[in-house]
């Protein structure tokens, strides 16, 4: 086709659908990444907006379902559930369909007790079932994981600020070298207990709970129920909200009793 450039007629080579798709996808990535400073939710919303546009422009491309799975994996609650259901119903990629089905199963854990019990690296006995009354962060991580290491200052700051109020952390390490884990934990001053079985991605708890990427940070409430699978975003605020829940229930109960007395 002819293209006018500074008054000169030139011919531009036609590009294939594959090339057009790659160019559009890169534009979607750039648009979402540009919003990184505004938080994970804002960035994911922009990314999904771009993916939906790609779906309309390239309705036969299965890659868009993989992008939706990425969004679902980094979301929580109904949003993640609806996306996973859409992937299971829409994709022809059997592997991706299995991953989305596994995510749906994992999302089914929300609101239910989380069974984690082990002897930590430092010999402490850990049992979430006996930690009711505490808000617990279950941190799936590894010393070799760059994003995990980047999160440690935030996690440690949350612990230092809120541990006296009933906040605890349980680490589930995907490391394969015990010495490396112990040295790192000591160096970074991480006083919370760590699970280690040396199996890397085959980590026992990782397989049981369908962990496909780390860091994965889950929050368990005072009743021992799993409440949040994406605690990286606004960790302190989320913990404070869960810590306040019993107090709010207690206040409501007192108000009800006073109301009965006044009547």
N, C-alpha and C positions, 0 to 999 in steps of 0.2 A: 504494500500500500504506500501511497505517496505521503510524505510528511514534510511540512514547510518548516525549515529551521533557518532563521535569520534571512528569510527571503530566498533560500536555496532549496530546490526540490530534491529530496533524497528518498531512498526506498528503505523501509525498515523490514527486517526479516520477521516473518510470522513466528510466534513462539508456541510450543506445544502446550497441551493441558497440564502436563507434568510440571513444566516450567512455571506456568501461570499459578498453579497451586502452591508451589514452593515460595514464589514471590509473595503471594497473598498471605501464606502462613507466617512468613518472616515479619510481615507488616503487623499481623495480629500479635505476635510475640513482642515486638517492639512497643506496641501501644500498651500492652499490659505491664511490661517491665518498667515502663516510664512512670507507672503509678505505684511502684514498690514502696516508696516512702510513705504512702497513705494507708498502708496496712494490707494484710493478706486478703481480707474480704473485698476491699475495693479492687485490688488487682485481679482476683478471681472473677469478679463480676465483669470486668472489662474483657478478660480472656474469654469468658463464656459468650459474651456479646459478639466477639470476633469469630468464635467457632460457629455460632449460629448463622452468621453471615456466610461462612465457608460452606456450611451444609446446604444453604439455598443455592449457592453458586456452583457447587460441585456435589450434587445429591448422591452420586454413586461412589464417592470416595469413602472408604472405610476408615481412613486415618482420623476422621473427625470424631469417631466413637472413641478412639484412643485418647484424644484430647479431652473429651467429656469424662473419661475415666480418671484422667489426671485431676480434673476439677473435683470430681466426686471424692477422690482419695484424700483431698486436702480440705474437704468441707465436712459438715456434720449435720445430724438431725434429718429433717424431712428433705432438705435440699440434696444431700448426698444419696438418700434412699431413692428419690425420684429419678436422679441421674442414672444410678445403677440399674434401676428397673428399665429405663429407656434403652440402656446399652444391651441388656439381656434380650429385650424384645426386638431390637433393631439391627444389631450387628450380625454379619455372617462369619466373623472371625471367632472360631470356636475357643481359642485360647483366651481371647479377651472376654468372651461370654462367661467362661469359667471364672476368670478373675473378678468380674462384676458380680457373679453369683456368690463368690466367696466374700466380697465386700458387703453384700446384703446380709449374709450370715453374721458377719462381724458387727454390723450396725444393729443387729438384733440383740447384742449384748448391752446396749444402752438401757439404763434403768434397772439393770439386774446386778446381783452380787458378782464380784470378780474374784475368782478363786486363784489366789497366788500364795504359795507357801514354799519356803526353801530355807536352807542354811546359807547365810551370806559368806562372802570371801573372808570377812573378818570374824567368822564363826557365830555371828548374831543370828538368832532364830527369827525369821520373818513370816508373818501370817496375817494377810489382810483381814481375814475373818475376825482377828482379835484386835484390830485397830479401829473399831467403830468408835465414834466420838472425835476422830481425827479426819482431816481432809488430806488425802494422799495423792501425790503425783507419782504415777508409774512412768518412768522414763526409759524407753527402749532406745539404746544408743551404742556407740563404740568409739574407742579412742582414735581409730583410723578414719572416722567419718567427719569430714570437714564441717558440715553444717551442725553436727552434734557438738563438736568442740566449740563452735562459735556461739552456741546457746548456753554454754556452761556459766558464763558470768551472769546471765539473766536468771538462770535457775538458782545459782548460789545466792544472788541478791534477794530473790523471793524467799528462800529458806531462812536467810539471816533476818529478814524483816518479819516473817510470819510464823516461824517455828515455835516461838513462845506462846502463840495463840492457838496452836493445835495443828500446824501444817507439817506434814512429813513427806519424805521422798523415798522411793524405792527404785534403785537402778537395775535395769535388765541389760546386761552387757552382751553385745554380739562379738566381743573380742575372741581371739583364738589363743592368745598368749597371756597367761595369768600374770607373769612378771611385769609385762608392759602395762596391764590394767592397774596393778597395785602401785607401780611407780607414778602413773598418771594421776590416780586418785589422791595420792599423798601430795604430789606437786601442786595440784589444783585445789587442795583443801576441800575435799568433798566428803563430809562426815556421814552421809547417809549410806545404808547398806547396799551392796552390789551382788546381783546374781551372776554367776559365771559357770558355763558348762563347756566352753572351748569349742563349740560347734559352729561358730560363725553364723551364716544365714540359716543354718539348720537348728539354731537355738530352740530349745524345747518350748519355751513360752512364746517365742516368735511364731513357731509353726502352729501352736495351739490357737493363738489369737489372730492368725492370718496377717502378720506384720510383713509387708512387702517393701517397706522403705523406712529409713530412720534419718533423723530423729522422729520418733512417734511418742507423743506425750499425752497420756491419759489421766484424767482426774476422777478420783473416787470420792464420793461425799461421805458425810459423817455416819450415814447408815450402812456404808459399805457397798453402795451401788455405783456402778460406772455412770458418769454423767457427761463427760466430754472427751472426745478422741482427738481434738485439735487444740491442745492447751498452749501451744507455742505463742499464739496471738493473745496479747493482754493477759499473761499468766497471773500476775499479781492481782489484777481486778477480778479475774475468775475465781481465784482462791479465796479472796476476801468475801466474795458473794456467797460462796459455799460455806465459809466459816460463820457467816451471819445467819444462815438459815435456821439453825436451832434456836438462836436468840429470838428471831422473829416469831417462830412457832410458840415459844415460851411466853413471849409478850402477848400474843393473840389469846393464848389460853388464860393468862391472868386477867386480861380484859373481859373475857367471857365470864369468868368467875365473879369479877367485880360487878358486872352487869346483873348477874343473878342475885348477888347480895343486895344491890341497890333496889331491885324489884321487891 
